[in-house]
Amino acid sequence: MIKKTLKDVDMTLFFVICVMLLISIICITSASYPQAVKYHKNDAFFYTKRHILSMIIGLIIMLFAINLPRTFIKKWALAGFVASIFLGLLLFTPIGVNEHGQVRSILIPIINRKIQPSDLIKISSIIFFAEYLEKNRRNLDKNEVFITILVIFAFSAGIIFFKDLSTAIVIGLSLFIMYIIAGIRPHQLVIILAIGLVAVFIFIKIFSYRIDRLVGFTGSEMNKFTYHQFQSLYAIAMGGFAGVGLFHSRQRYNVFAAHSDFIFSIICEEFGLLGAMIILVLFVIFIIRGYTIANKASNYFDKFMAAGITSYIGLQAIFNIGVTCKLFPVTGITLPFISYGGTSIIVTLFAAGLVLGISKRGNR
């Protein structure tokens, strides 16, 4: 059954995904060791076991997504988008979970599990926007179409804008890239860029701590806003060319969220420049194959969806790696396929399955 499912898919892309998943198991086992022992009754493999479970669920969903008919995906595009927006609104209710000063998850009472609506909004907004662009690709210069697109942007990124700025930017940029591919008009480009800049400025002004964080980030000395990034830089520096060796990281005791947000710095410490280059090359291959699949797609819906998914995964990787290298302020965004995170890994694998499905359909 698996052999039949994988027949005609882009095997290069599939291989890259599998390699990153294997790397994630190894690196999460090492990076999560201190926290697992400290908070989970000396169970050093607590996070590894949970990650593998999420990965298995994600892989099953990925294989399912590969065979999803295009008509089925389009049929449920609107319903999925509305459902994810509803879950996003729940962040503003009492079931929103405050972690490290941010409300990014909601607690599902029946199963007592947390999910991040932003991960669901990423993929649902891309699918819905791909369908809308396909239907209106010949009418993009009409005002009513442009206004509708702005509304889609507002709901997709705006719902979580006040809770998770970095993810909102990733969603907004991914949809923006899809719009460019569809044929955005010059005046529409200027308007969207202006709206985006004004929105970010207003957000920063409303939440004054954002200004403090930006000011702290631009400083050359360690402060409360850059402490974890400096610890990350120490980890990268300690790795040198070949690294200190697997399970020999010292900075995993000091880096915040070593198994999720800052896992790249632990990879650099344990595997050095060689390990970092492997990760970067894998993501570059993923992005190239993803856009190649989008370019070869025989219909506009598949083309826009593949481009959107590739963009969001690529942008998220850039943001995460940029934060660990102190190129961007701390955002709390995970490294796709590699970081620990239940909702994140499951949704990312589902999204990857959709791209693999597009490669399998080919010219059909």
C-alpha positions as CSV (number, residue, x, y, z in Angstrom):
1,M,0.0,0.0,0.0
2,I,2.8,2.4,0.9
3,K,4.7,1.5,-2.3
4,K,1.6,2.3,-4.3
5,T,1.1,5.6,-2.5
6,L,4.6,6.7,-3.1
7,K,4.6,5.7,-6.8
8,D,5.4,8.6,-9.1
9,V,5.9,11.1,-6.2
10,D,9.0,13.3,-6.2
11,M,11.4,10.9,-4.4
12,T,14.0,13.6,-3.9
13,L,11.6,15.6,-1.8
14,F,10.4,12.5,0.0
15,F,14.0,11.5,0.8
16,V,14.8,15.0,2.2
17,I,11.8,14.9,4.4
18,C,12.7,11.5,5.8
19,V,16.3,12.5,6.5
20,M,15.2,15.6,8.4
21,L,12.8,13.5,10.5
22,L,15.5,11.1,11.4
23,I,17.8,14.0,12.3
24,S,15.0,15.4,14.5
25,I,14.7,12.2,16.5
26,I,18.4,12.1,17.2
27,C,18.8,15.8,18.0
28,I,15.6,16.1,20.1
29,T,16.8,13.1,22.2
30,S,20.0,15.0,23.0
31,A,18.7,18.5,23.3
32,S,15.7,17.6,25.5
33,Y,17.6,15.5,27.9
34,P,18.1,18.1,30.7
35,Q,14.5,19.3,30.7
36,A,13.1,15.8,30.4
37,V,15.1,14.6,33.4
38,K,14.2,17.7,35.4
39,Y,10.5,17.9,34.8
40,H,9.4,14.3,34.0
41,K,10.5,12.0,36.8
42,N,14.0,11.3,35.3
43,D,12.4,10.1,32.0
44,A,15.2,11.2,29.7
45,F,13.3,10.1,26.6
46,F,10.0,11.8,27.5
47,Y,10.1,14.4,24.7
48,T,11.6,11.9,22.2
49,K,8.7,9.5,22.8
50,R,6.1,12.2,22.4
51,H,7.8,13.5,19.3
52,I,8.0,10.0,17.7
53,L,4.3,9.6,18.4
54,S,3.4,12.9,16.7
55,M,5.7,12.0,13.8
56,I,4.0,8.7,13.3
57,I,0.6,10.4,13.2
58,G,2.0,13.0,10.9
59,L,3.5,10.4,8.5
60,I,0.1,8.6,8.4
61,I,-1.6,11.9,7.6
62,M,1.1,12.7,5.0
63,L,0.5,9.4,3.2
64,F,-3.2,10.1,3.3
65,A,-2.7,13.6,1.9
66,I,-0.6,12.3,-1.0
67,N,-3.7,10.5,-2.4
68,L,-6.3,13.3,-1.7
69,P,-8.0,14.2,-4.9
70,R,-7.7,17.8,-6.0
71,T,-11.5,18.1,-6.1
72,F,-11.8,16.9,-2.5
73,I,-9.2,19.5,-1.3
74,K,-10.9,22.3,-3.1
75,K,-14.4,21.2,-1.8
76,W,-13.3,21.5,1.8
77,A,-11.0,24.5,1.4
78,L,-13.5,27.1,2.7
79,A,-14.7,24.8,5.6
80,G,-11.2,24.2,6.7
81,F,-10.3,27.9,6.6
82,V,-13.4,28.9,8.6
83,A,-12.7,26.1,11.2
84,S,-9.1,27.2,11.7
85,I,-10.1,30.9,12.0
86,F,-12.6,29.8,14.7
87,L,-9.9,28.0,16.6
88,G,-7.7,31.0,16.3
89,L,-10.4,33.2,17.9
90,L,-10.3,30.8,20.9
91,L,-6.9,32.1,21.7
92,F,-8.7,35.2,23.1
93,T,-10.9,33.0,25.4
94,P,-10.1,31.4,28.8
95,I,-8.9,28.2,27.1
96,G,-6.0,30.1,25.6
97,V,-2.8,28.9,27.3
98,N,-0.3,31.5,28.4
99,E,3.2,30.1,28.0
100,H,6.3,32.3,28.5
101,G,4.1,35.4,28.3
102,Q,2.5,34.5,25.0
103,V,-0.9,32.9,24.2
104,R,-0.3,30.7,21.2
105,S,-2.0,27.4,22.2
106,I,-5.5,26.4,23.2
107,L,-6.3,23.6,25.6
108,I,-8.8,21.0,24.3
109,P,-10.7,20.0,27.5
110,I,-11.9,16.5,26.4
111,I,-8.5,15.2,25.4
112,N,-6.5,17.5,27.7
113,R,-4.1,18.4,24.9
114,K,-2.8,21.7,23.5
115,I,-2.9,22.7,19.9
116,Q,-1.6,25.7,18.1
117,P,-4.3,27.2,15.8
118,S,-1.6,29.2,14.0
119,D,-0.3,26.0,12.4
120,L,-3.7,25.1,11.2
121,I,-4.3,28.6,9.8
122,K,-1.0,28.4,7.9
123,I,-2.1,25.5,5.7
124,S,-5.8,26.2,5.6
125,S,-5.3,29.8,4.4
126,I,-2.9,28.6,1.7
127,I,-5.3,26.1,0.4
128,F,-8.3,28.5,0.5
129,F,-6.3,31.3,-1.1
130,A,-5.0,29.0,-3.9
131,E,-8.6,28.1,-4.8
132,Y,-9.6,31.8,-4.8
133,L,-6.7,32.8,-6.9
134,E,-7.5,30.0,-9.4
135,K,-11.1,31.1,-9.7
136,N,-10.2,34.8,-10.1
137,R,-6.8,34.7,-11.9
138,R,-8.3,36.6,-14.9
139,N,-10.0,39.2,-12.7
140,L,-7.2,40.3,-10.3
141,D,-7.4,43.9,-11.5
142,K,-11.0,44.2,-10.4
143,N,-11.5,46.2,-7.2
144,E,-13.9,43.7,-5.6
145,V,-11.4,40.9,-6.1
146,F,-8.6,42.9,-4.6
147,I,-10.7,43.9,-1.6
148,T,-11.6,40.2,-1.0
149,I,-8.0,39.3,-1.2
150,L,-7.2,41.9,1.5
151,V,-10.0,40.4,3.6
152,I,-8.4,37.0,3.3
153,F,-5.1,38.4,4.3
154,A,-6.7,40.1,7.3
155,F,-8.4,37.0,8.5
156,S,-5.4,34.7,7.8
157,A,-2.7,36.8,9.5
158,G,-4.8,39.3,11.5
159,I,-6.4,36.7,13.8
160,I,-3.1,35.7,15.4
161,F,-1.4,39.0,14.7
162,F,-1.8,40.1,18.3
163,K,-0.8,36.8,19.8
164,D,2.0,35.6,17.5
165,L,3.6,38.3,15.3
166,S,6.2,36.1,13.7
167,T,3.8,33.5,12.6
168,A,1.5,36.2,11.3
169,I,4.4,37.5,9.2
170,V,5.1,34.0,7.8
171,I,1.5,33.5,6.8
172,G,1.3,37.0,5.3
173,L,4.5,36.6,3.3
174,S,3.5,33.1,2.1
175,L,0.1,34.4,0.8
176,F,1.9,37.5,-0.7
177,I,4.3,35.2,-2.7
178,M,1.3,33.3,-4.0
179,Y,-0.3,36.6,-5.0
180,I,2.8,37.7,-6.9
181,I,2.9,34.3,-8.7
182,A,-0.7,34.8,-9.7
183,G,0.0,38.2,-11.2
184,I,-0.3,41.0,-8.7
185,R,-0.7,44.5,-10.2
186,P,1.9,47.1,-9.3
187,H,-0.6,49.4,-7.4
188,Q,-1.9,46.4,-5.5
189,L,1.7,45.5,-4.5
190,V,2.3,49.1,-3.2
191,I,-1.0,49.1,-1.2
192,I,-0.3,45.7,0.4
193,L,3.2,46.6,1.4
194,A,2.0,49.9,2.9
195,I,-0.8,48.2,4.8
196,G,1.7,45.6,6.1
197,L,4.2,48.2,7.3
198,V,1.5,50.3,9.0
199,A,0.1,47.2,10.7
200,V,3.4,46.2,12.1
201,F,4.2,49.8,13.2
202,I,0.8,50.1,15.0
203,F,1.3,46.7,16.6
204,I,4.7,47.7,17.9
205,K,3.4,51.0,19.2
206,I,0.5,49.3,21.0
207,F,2.7,46.7,22.7
208,S,5.5,48.8,24.0
209,Y,7.5,45.8,25.1
210,R,8.1,45.1,21.4
211,I,10.0,48.3,21.1
212,D,12.1,47.4,24.1
213,R,12.8,44.0,22.6
214,L,13.9,45.6,19.3
215,V,16.1,48.1,21.1
216,G,17.6,45.3,23.1
217,F,18.1,43.2,20.0
218,T,20.1,45.9,18.3
219,G,22.5,46.2,21.2
220,S,25.9,44.5,21.0
221,E,25.9,43.4,24.7
222,M,23.9,40.7,26.3
223,N,20.7,41.8,28.0
224,K,17.4,40.2,29.1
225,F,16.1,40.3,25.5
226,T,19.1,38.7,23.9
227,Y,20.3,36.4,26.7
228,H,19.1,33.2,25.0
229,Q,20.4,34.3,21.6
230,F,23.9,34.9,23.1
231,Q,23.7,31.4,24.6
232,S,22.8,30.2,21.2
233,L,25.8,31.9,19.7
234,Y,28.0,30.4,22.3
235,A,26.7,26.9,21.3
236,I,27.4,27.6,17.6
237,A,30.9,28.9,18.4
238,M,31.7,25.8,20.6
239,G,30.8,23.5,17.7
240,G,33.6,24.7,15.5
241,F,34.0,22.7,12.3
242,A,33.1,19.1,13.3
243,G,31.2,19.7,16.6
244,V,31.7,18.4,20.1
245,G,29.9,15.1,19.4
246,L,26.4,13.8,19.8
247,F,25.0,14.0,23.4
248,H,28.0,16.2,24.4
249,S,26.3,19.6,24.2
250,R,26.9,21.8,27.2
251,Q,24.7,24.7,26.1
252,R,21.6,22.5,26.1
253,Y,21.6,23.3,29.8
254,N,21.6,27.0,29.1
255,V,19.7,27.6,25.8
256,F,16.0,28.2,26.2
257,A,13.8,25.6,24.5
258,A,16.8,23.7,23.2
259,H,14.6,20.9,21.7
260,S,12.3,23.3,19.9
261,D,13.0,27.0,19.2
262,F,16.8,26.7,19.5
263,I,17.4,23.2,18.3
264,F,19.6,24.5,15.4
265,S,22.1,25.9,17.8
266,I,22.4,22.5,19.5
267,I,22.9,20.9,16.1
268,C,25.7,23.4,15.4
269,E,27.3,22.6,18.8
270,E,27.2,18.9,18.5
271,F,27.8,18.5,14.7
272,G,29.7,21.8,14.0
273,L,29.7,23.6,10.7
274,L,29.3,20.3,8.9
275,G,26.0,19.6,10.7
276,A,24.8,23.1,10.1
277,M,25.6,22.9,6.3
278,I,23.7,19.6,6.1
279,I,20.6,21.2,7.6
280,L,20.9,24.2,5.3
281,V,21.4,22.0,2.2
282,L,18.4,19.9,3.0
283,F,16.1,23.0,3.3
284,V,17.6,24.4,0.1
285,I,16.8,21.2,-1.7
286,F,13.3,21.1,-0.2
287,I,12.6,24.7,-1.4
288,I,14.0,24.0,-4.9
289,R,12.0,20.8,-5.3
290,G,8.9,22.5,-3.9
291,Y,9.0,25.4,-6.4
292,T,9.9,23.0,-9.2
293,I,6.8,21.0,-8.5
294,A,4.8,24.2,-8.4
295,N,6.3,25.3,-11.7
296,K,5.5,22.0,-13.4
297,A,1.9,21.7,-12.1
298,S,-0.6,21.5,-14.9
299,N,-3.3,23.6,-13.1
300,Y,-3.3,26.8,-11.2
301,F,-4.7,25.5,-8.0
302,D,-1.9,23.0,-7.6
303,K,0.7,25.6,-8.7
304,F,-0.4,28.2,-6.1
305,M,-0.8,25.6,-3.3
306,A,2.6,24.1,-3.9
307,A,4.2,27.5,-4.0
308,G,2.4,28.6,-0.8
309,I,3.4,25.5,1.2
310,T,7.0,25.7,0.0
311,S,7.1,29.4,0.9
312,Y,5.7,29.0,4.4
313,I,8.1,26.1,5.3
314,G,11.1,27.9,3.8
315,L,10.3,31.2,5.5
316,Q,9.7,29.5,8.8
317,A,13.2,27.8,8.5
318,I,14.8,31.1,7.6
319,F,13.2,32.8,10.7
320,N,14.2,30.0,13.1
321,I,17.8,29.8,11.9
322,G,18.0,33.6,11.8
323,V,16.9,33.8,15.4
324,T,19.5,31.3,16.6
325,C,22.2,33.2,14.7
326,K,20.9,36.6,16.2
327,L,19.9,37.9,12.8
328,F,16.3,38.4,13.9
329,P,14.8,39.2,17.3
330,V,13.5,36.1,19.3
331,T,10.2,35.0,17.7
332,G,9.4,31.6,19.2
333,I,9.0,29.9,15.8
334,T,10.0,26.3,15.3
335,L,12.3,24.7,12.7
336,P,10.1,22.7,10.3
337,F,10.5,18.8,10.4
338,I,13.2,19.1,13.1
339,S,11.9,20.9,16.1
340,Y,9.8,19.3,18.8
341,G,6.1,20.2,18.6
342,G,3.0,18.1,18.2
343,T,0.7,20.3,16.1
344,S,3.7,21.7,14.2
345,I,5.1,18.4,13.0
346,I,1.7,16.9,12.1
347,V,0.6,20.0,10.1
348,T,4.0,20.3,8.4
349,L,3.9,16.7,7.3
350,F,0.3,17.1,6.1
351,A,1.4,20.1,4.0
352,A,4.4,18.2,2.7
353,G,2.0,15.3,1.7
354,L,-0.1,17.8,-0.3
355,V,3.1,18.9,-2.3
356,L,4.1,15.3,-2.8
357,G,0.5,14.6,-4.0
358,I,0.9,17.4,-6.6
359,S,4.1,15.9,-7.8
360,K,2.4,12.5,-8.1
361,R,-0.6,13.9,-10.1
362,G,1.9,15.5,-12.5
363,N,0.0,16.5,-15.7
364,R,-3.2,14.8,-14.6
